[in-house]
Amino acid sequence: MEKKGRVVIVGAKGLVGSALAEAFSETYEVIALDREELDVTTYNAVKKAIKEMTPQVVIDAAGYSDVDSCERRSQLAFAINAEGAKNVAKAASLVKAKVVYISSDYVFDGKKGSPYTEEDQPNPLNIYGESKLLGEKYVQDHSDDYLIVRTQWLFGPHGRNFVDTILTLAEEGRESIEVVEDLVGAPTYTVDLAQAVKRLLERDAWGIYHVSNSGQCSWFEFAKEILRQAGKNDVRLVPISSADLTRPARRPVFSVLSKDKLHRETGMKMRPWQEALSDYLKRRGQGQS
């Protein structure tokens, strides 16, 4: 089958980048670059690589996403999440390529109390959110053809995630696991996210879009469903408040993203997070058939 075009994915070995590479390689020629192959913080290196590859699309999935670590290493967070995004956008523009930037629900403060739309005013609470928001601004400033995709609460293969953490703790034989119950969002399977990004590009979508699996839950409810589907009913979950944790970064209390624009513009309806979780557990060789 003839490939539709050339897509460069930066940050290709991460949780999101690996899912994107898998999804796009079905129909596109994919050049997957991770930090070893391309340092997004060095503009000349990014420019040289993109000019040599002449892609139609450049997807920036590179990110410093350890939210608490970002508080301690803010310079590095801004270098990768913001300056890196600027470098990729500028280089993509030189070859007239569309740039896709993967952003986050953490650009919001969580005070709205209902799902955030693309038109809502961002107000990040932490360094990670600030760096991602600045990255968005740089992409908008330096590209005429961009797609910014905000997502949240990611899980999937090829990277550390909440599902794996909960299952690891359960497999260690712990009698109880403490999980925060007062932060609400929407778990998102990276495989589904990648398919949504692909659909948006095939529709030549432009601007900002929100993508997550449908539904919402607290981290506690998410953990409860993980253990239920994995058949680990002997592990006791203990609900705690986010205030009980002494973590450097503040989190938004309610950061659910509205998918209305995605559905309106592409006809795509994201499946419930519980269904996506079931697929991931089967991929791990766990869960109910």
C-alpha positions in Angstrom: 0.0 0.0 0.0 1.3 3.4 -0.9 2.0 5.6 2.0 0.1 8.9 2.3 3.0 11.1 3.3 6.0 11.5 5.6 5.4 12.2 9.3 8.3 13.0 11.7 7.5 12.1 15.4 9.7 13.8 18.0 9.8 12.1 21.4 8.9 8.8 19.7 9.9 6.4 22.5 7.7 8.0 25.2 4.2 7.0 26.3 2.5 9.2 23.6 5.2 9.1 20.9 5.3 5.3 20.7 1.5 5.1 20.3 1.6 7.8 17.6 4.4 6.0 15.8 2.4 2.7 15.9 -0.8 4.4 14.6 0.7 6.5 11.9 3.0 3.7 10.5 -0.1 1.9 9.2 -0.7 4.5 6.5 2.2 7.0 6.6 6.0 6.9 6.2 7.1 7.5 9.8 10.4 8.8 11.0 10.5 8.3 14.7 13.1 10.3 16.6 13.7 10.2 20.4 16.0 12.4 22.5 19.1 10.3 21.5 18.4 11.1 17.8 17.2 14.7 18.3 17.5 17.1 21.1 14.6 19.5 20.8 16.3 22.2 22.9 18.9 22.8 20.2 17.4 24.8 17.4 20.2 24.2 14.8 19.9 20.4 15.3 16.1 20.5 14.9 16.3 22.7 11.9 19.0 20.5 10.2 17.0 17.3 10.9 13.6 18.6 9.7 15.1 20.2 6.5 16.8 17.0 5.6 13.7 14.9 6.2 11.2 17.3 4.4 8.1 15.9 6.2 4.5 17.0 5.6 3.8 16.7 9.3 5.9 17.1 12.4 4.5 15.8 15.7 6.1 17.1 18.9 5.5 14.5 21.5 8.7 15.3 23.4 8.0 16.5 26.9 9.3 16.7 30.4 6.2 15.4 32.1 7.2 14.5 35.6 5.0 17.1 37.2 6.7 17.2 40.6 10.2 17.1 39.1 9.3 20.1 37.0 8.9 22.2 40.1 12.4 21.4 41.1 13.9 21.6 37.6 11.9 24.4 36.1 14.7 25.5 33.7 14.7 22.0 32.1 10.9 21.9 32.0 10.7 25.2 30.0 13.7 24.2 27.8 11.9 21.0 26.7 8.2 21.8 26.9 8.3 25.4 25.7 11.6 26.3 23.9 11.6 22.8 22.4 8.1 23.3 21.0 9.3 26.7 19.6 12.2 25.0 17.9 10.1 22.3 16.3 7.4 24.8 15.1 10.0 27.1 13.6 11.8 24.2 11.8 8.5 22.7 10.6 7.5 26.1 9.1 10.7 26.2 7.1 9.6 23.2 5.1 5.9 24.1 5.1 5.0 21.2 7.4 2.1 21.1 9.7 3.1 21.0 13.3 1.3 19.0 16.0 1.9 19.8 19.7 0.8 17.4 22.4 -0.3 19.5 25.4 -2.1 19.0 28.7 -5.2 19.5 30.9 -2.7 21.0 33.4 -2.9 24.4 31.6 -6.2 24.8 33.5 -6.6 25.5 37.3 -9.5 23.1 37.8 -11.8 25.7 39.3 -14.5 25.7 36.6 -16.3 22.6 37.9 -17.5 21.4 34.5 -15.6 20.1 31.4 -13.1 22.5 29.9 -13.7 23.6 26.3 -11.0 24.8 23.9 -12.2 28.4 24.4 -11.8 28.4 28.2 -9.0 30.6 29.6 -6.0 28.6 30.8 -4.5 29.3 34.3 -1.9 26.7 35.2 -1.2 25.9 38.9 2.2 24.4 38.4 5.5 24.7 36.4 4.6 21.8 34.1 1.3 23.5 33.2 3.0 26.9 32.7 5.7 25.3 30.4 3.1 23.5 28.3 1.0 26.6 28.0 4.1 28.6 26.8 4.8 25.8 24.4 1.3 26.2 23.0 1.9 30.0 22.6 5.2 29.4 20.8 3.6 27.0 18.4 0.8 29.5 17.6 3.4 32.3 17.2 5.8 30.4 14.9 3.5 28.2 12.7 0.7 29.1 10.3 -0.5 25.5 10.2 -0.7 23.9 13.7 -2.7 21.5 15.7 -2.5 21.6 19.5 -4.0 18.5 21.2 -4.6 18.7 24.9 -5.0 15.4 26.7 -4.9 14.0 30.2 -4.3 11.1 32.6 -2.5 9.0 30.1 -2.0 5.2 30.2 -0.7 2.7 27.7 2.3 0.6 26.7 5.9 1.8 26.5 6.0 4.2 29.5 5.3 4.6 33.2 1.7 5.2 34.0 -0.9 4.9 36.8 -2.4 1.6 35.7 1.0 -0.1 35.8 1.8 1.5 39.2 -1.4 0.3 40.8 -0.9 -3.3 39.4 2.7 -3.4 40.5 1.7 -2.3 44.1 -1.0 -5.0 44.1 1.4 -7.7 42.8 3.8 -6.8 45.6 1.3 -8.3 48.0 0.3 -5.1 49.7 -2.8 -5.3 51.9 -3.7 -1.7 51.2 -2.9 1.1 48.7 -3.6 4.8 49.4 -5.1 6.7 46.4 -6.2 10.3 46.1 -10.0 10.7 45.9 -10.5 14.4 45.4 -8.9 15.0 42.0 -11.2 14.3 39.0 -10.3 13.8 35.3 -10.7 11.4 32.4 -8.2 8.5 31.9 -6.9 8.4 28.3 -5.6 5.4 26.5 -2.6 6.4 24.3 -3.8 4.1 21.5 -7.1 6.0 21.4 -5.4 9.3 21.6 -3.1 8.4 18.6 -6.1 7.4 16.5 -7.8 10.7 17.3 -4.7 12.7 16.3 -4.6 10.7 13.1 -8.3 11.5 12.4 -7.8 15.2 13.1 -4.9 15.3 10.6 -6.8 13.5 7.9 -9.6 16.1 8.3 -6.9 18.8 8.1 -8.0 20.1 11.5 -6.4 23.3 12.7 -6.2 25.0 16.1 -6.7 23.6 19.6 -8.6 20.3 20.3 -9.3 18.4 23.5 -8.9 14.6 23.4 -9.5 12.1 26.2 -11.6 9.0 26.7 -15.2 9.7 27.6 -16.5 9.7 31.2 -14.7 11.0 34.3 -13.5 9.7 37.6 -11.3 10.3 40.6 -7.9 8.7 40.9 -9.4 6.5 43.6 -12.3 5.4 41.3 -9.8 4.7 38.5 -7.7 2.5 40.8 -10.8 0.7 42.0 -11.7 -0.1 38.4 -8.2 -1.2 37.5 -8.2 -3.7 40.4 -11.7 -4.9 39.6 -10.9 -5.6 35.9 -7.6 -7.2 36.8 -9.4 -9.5 39.3 -7.4 -8.3 42.2 -10.3 -7.9 44.7 -8.2 -8.8 47.7 -6.3 -5.5 47.7 -7.9 -2.8 49.9 -7.9 0.8 48.6 -7.7 3.6 51.1 -9.0 7.0 49.9 -7.0 10.0 50.9 -7.1 13.7 50.2 -4.6 15.4 47.9 -3.8 17.7 50.8 -2.4 14.6 52.7 0.3 14.3 50.1 3.3 16.6 50.4 3.9 16.9 46.6 5.8 20.0 45.2 3.3 20.6 42.4 -0.3 21.7 42.9 -2.9 19.8 40.8 -6.2 21.0 39.3 -9.1 19.5 41.3 -11.4 19.0 38.3 -9.7 19.0 34.8 -12.1 17.0 32.6 -11.8 18.0 29.0 -14.8 18.5 26.7 -14.7 16.5 23.5 -17.6 18.3 21.9 -15.4 20.1 19.3 -13.6 16.8 18.4 -17.0 15.1 17.8 -18.4 18.1 15.9 -15.5 18.5 13.6 -14.6 14.8 13.0 -17.6 12.8 13.9 -15.4 10.8 16.3 -16.8 9.8 19.7 -14.2 8.7 22.2 -15.1 5.4 23.9 -15.5 5.2 27.7 -12.3 5.0 29.7 -13.4 1.7 31.3 -13.6 0.1 27.8 -10.2 1.5 26.9 -8.7 0.2 30.2 -10.1 -3.3 29.4 -8.2 -3.3 26.1 -5.0 -2.2 27.8 -5.2 -4.9 30.4 -5.8 -7.5 27.7 -2.7 -6.2 25.9 -0.8 -6.7 29.2 -2.2 -10.2 29.4 -4.4 -9.3 32.3 -8.1 -8.5 32.8 -11.3 -10.2 32.0 -12.0 -11.7 28.5 
